[in-house]
Amino acid sequence: MLTNDRRDARSIADRRDRSGGRDLLALHRRIELLVALFALAAVTVLVLAAEPASAQPPQVATPDGEALEFEATPSETAPERTRQPVRIADARAIPSRIFLGSRREAAFRFNLQAGGPRDLLVKVVGVRSGEVVRRFRLGRTRPDRRQRLTWDGKLAKGGYAAEGTYAFRVFSEGQRAAVKGNSGTQRFGFYGHRFPLLGRHTYGDGFGAGRNHQGQDVFATCGTRVVAARGGRVQARSFHSAAGYYVVIDGRGTGQDYAYMHLAQKGRPPEGSWVSTGEQLGLESDTGNASGCHLHFELWSSPGWYEGGHAKPPTAALKRWDGWS
């Protein structure tokens, strides 16, 4: 049998062996955990390194050079196209003047010069007043295609624009398009009446010239074309011993009648027909009581020529129409 001292020594040794084994087991577990953590970190580094560059958040440079990261949508990361300024070329308004009641309208033609299609707005603007009297929305317009629009002087709300000089102007996204070439080609005149003789002329006797003269004489070469100062209905087409062959027009929308006398017999429009401003009424002649070929022109107030109206001095009106015709 073992003595008490030997038993105690052996018991102490056994406890030491068991304690050392537990410490060694704990050490092995710590090492395994560290190895697993290092392996996980290595895998994470490899995955991040293999991720595409396009997936990385973009950077924006601030004014001081510092880079800021942000999460961007596809529309924000897409390259923005540089929008070229809108320009127009070969812009031209024809004819240089139009008349109320005429069959001919102001036509505006131009070419758009831009990096791509644009939404265009064309304005008709008074040159002196700057007032916009009409707008035309052309919508999405392709560049390098000849554009064309027309205007007859009518306002969108009804009625007609005032007499004067106007210009077509092109806008895109609120900005006026620059004009390549002479911007004056976009201008044109709009007037309510046209001078009734198409040729060189001189003024003769005026209103009340000593013999109850009710109009203004305008001399020109025999056969010079006589046109309607204002369109309307042919109220009378006849012959008188003093007036010769004549035509009277009931001016549309004016409340006035216009009489044209000493015309040639042929070439006059039929009574009851409609004529436009500037349309031919006949040829100047010396029929009736006339000394030399001339047009005797009369202007009558409402309700009209020998219908209760009276003849008005037409000379000032004729000279005003002469100035722009």
Buried (B, 14 or more C-beta within 10 A) or exposed (E): EEEEEEEEEEEEEEEEEEEEEEEEEEEEEEEEEEEEEEEEEEEEEEEEEEEEEEEEEEEEEEEEEEEEEEEEEEEEEEEEEEEEEBBBBBBBBEEEBBBBBBEBBBBBBBBBBBEEEBEBBBBBBBBEEEBEBBEBEBEEBEBEEEBEBEBBBBEEEEEBBBBBBBBBBBBBEEEEBEBBEEEEBBBBBBBBBBBBBBEEBEBBBBBEEEEEBBBBBBBBEEEBBBBBBBBBBBBBBEEEEEBBBBBBBBBBEBEBBBBBBBBBEEEBBEEEEBBBBBBBBBBBBBBBEBEEBBBBBBBBBEEBBBEEBEBBBBBEBBEBBBEBB
